Amino acid sequence: MNANTQQAEARMPRRSLVSHLRGLIYDHTFAKLTIDWYRAVLERLPAGAVVLDVGIGTGGAVAANAALIRRKALQILGIDIDPDYVTRCRQALERAGLSEQVEVRLESVYDHQGGPYDAVYFSGSFMLLPDPVTALAHVLSLLKPEGRVYFTQTFHERRSPLAEKIKPMLHKVTTIHFGQVTYWDDFRRVAEAAGAEVVDNVVLGRMRNATFRLIEVKPRGSA
């Protein structure tokens, strides 16, 4: 942290400083991973696609993929329930010159009534939701006839009682909600209960007992 940054933070009201620090922690924790995840999903989308991004966070991954978004003329609506993240996201999008292509709203997925969408994307946010079955069933209803829902998510390959205990507690240290440890069988059951059919399941990377995956689903029985 340089002297200018220290002086700027010293002038911030306490609430603004806390909000700023929360955004920095989020970006430092997730930036590199989610940039790559976001790119992997965007590359699958057709030019001109209309996209709902559920849990857009601070927008760092979106801004880092600005060139791809412009080249494919994508229209993205990002929603998040954290006001600090939404504020930081709008600032990031403005700096990246994406204000015309990416809109951000402070809104819950359960309340969202937009669409129809070519794609809905959950970047690590899906299994954090209190009722993922209802959320997925809802966004499936917002798709165009050939629309798809995409997930990028960390999956543990083997049961880990220690990780299951520690992961939900990380919020107290980082201010970030990491949710529960996610296993493939749990995700598959949620998808099936919501009326979704898995179209693709791609491993993007590995780390010890976990894989980073891109999952594509469609409404069961659709073309």
N, C-alpha and C positions, 0 to 999 in steps of 0.2 A: 504494500500500500504506500503510495507516494504522498508527499506533503499536501498536494492539491486535493487528493482524495480525502485525506484526514480532515482538512479544513472544511470541505464540502459536507462531510458527514457530521462534523461538529455543529454545523449550522442547521442540520435537519431537525425537525421536531421528532420527539421520541417515536411516535407512531410511524412517521415516514421512514425513520432509520430502521425500525424493526421490519417494515414491509420490504425495504431495499435489501436488507440482509437475507430475508427469507427467499427473495428472488435469486440472489447470488448463490445461496446454498443449493437451490433447485437446479440452477444452470450448471454449477460445478459438479453436481452429483449425476445428472442425466444427459448433459449436452452431447458428448461424443457418441454415446450409445444411441440416443434417440435421433440424432442427425442421420445416422446410417439406416436406422429403421424407417424413418420417414421417407428417405430416398428410395428404399426398396419398394415401398407401397406406391409412391407417386409414379415410379417407372412402369407400373402395371396398368395405370389408368389411361383411358383414351383421351386424346386431345379434346379440350373443351369440357371436361367432366365437371360436374357440380358435386362437391364433397362436403360432408359433415364431419368435422373433427371433434370427437367427444373427449374432453379433458386436454385441451390444447396447451394448458400450462402457461409458461412464460413466453412461448413462441420462438424460442431459440432454434429449435429444429426446423421450424417453418422458414424463418429468416435465412438460415444457412442453405436452404434449398430454393432460394428466390429465383435463381436463373432457370431451374427446371420448371418451376411453377409458371414463370412467364413464357418459357418456350412452348409449354403444352397448353397455355391459355386456360389454366384451371381456375375455377371459382370455388373458394373454400369459405365455409362458415365454421368458425371454431367456438366452442362453448366450454365454460369452466365455472365451477361454483366457488372458486377462491378469488376474491376481489383484488388481492395483492398481485396474483399471477396475471389476472386480466389486464390490470393497469400496465404491468411490465411488458406484457405481450403486445399491447397496442403501441407502445413506444418502440419495441423491436421491429414491428412490422412497418412503422413509419420510417425508421432509419433504413430499412431494407427496400423501401420503395414499393411495398406490397399493399398499401392501404386500399387500392382500387380492386384488388383481386382477393383479398382476405379480410373478412369481417369477424370481429370477436364480440361475443355477448356473455354477460354474467347470467348464466342460466343452467338449470339442471336438465339432464337428458330426459328425465321423466316428464318434464313440462314442455319440452320442445315439440313444436307442431309444424316445422318447416318441411321443405321438400317439394316435389320428389327428388331424390338424390341418385346419382350414378354410383356413389360409393359412400359408405360410412366407415370411419376409421377410429379405432380405439388403440392409442399408443401406450400400452402398459397400464391403461386406466380401467380396463374392463372388470377384472377380478377385485378391484377396490370397491366396486359399487355395492351398496347394501342389498340390492336385489337384482343381480345380473340377468336372471331369466326374464324378468319384466322389461328391463332395459333393452335387451336384445330383441325380444318380441316386438317392442315398440318401434325400434329403428328399422326392423325388417319391413314393417308396414309403411315406412316412409320412402322405400326404394322405388326406383323406376322398374319396369318389368324385367330388365336384364341387369339390375343393380346388384352390387355385392357389398358385403361387410368384411372389413379387414381388421385383423388384430396383430399387434406385435407384443410379445409377452415372454417373460422369463418362466421357464418350466423346470422344476426340479425333477430329476430322473428317478430318484429313490426317496423313500420316506425319510425325513430328517426331523425327529422330535425336537432337537435343539433349535434348528432353524424355525420350526413352527412356533416355538416359544419366543424366540428373540425378535423375529421380523416385525410383528405387530407393535413391539415396544420401541422401535427405532424412531418413531415419530417424536418421542419425548426428547431425543437427542438432536435430531436433524430438522424438526418442524415439518417433515415430509411424510405423508402417509404411504407406506409401502404395502399395506394390506397383509393378507395371509400368504403363506407359501402356496404356490399353485402347482398342481400336478395335472398331467394330460387327461387322465380319466375324469377328474373333477370338471375340467373345462368341457370335455366332450359331453358329459351328462347335462351341463348347463345349456349347451348349444342344442342338444336334442330336445330338452324340455321347452325351449323357446321356439321350436319349430324350424331350426336351421339345419342345413346339410353341409358338411365340410367338403369343399371343392379342392383345396390345396393346403398342404402343411409342409413348410420349408424351414429347414434349420439354417439360421443366419450365422450362428456362432455357438461356441461352447465355452463353459467355464466350470471346471471341477465337476460338481454333481448337477450342473444345470445346463440347459440349452436355451438359446434365444431363437424364437420361432416367429415366422409370419404365417398366419392362418387366414384363409379366405373361405367365407361361407356364403350361401345363398338361401333363400326361403325354400323349405323342403317341397319338392315337386315342381319347382319353377324350371324354366328352360336354362 
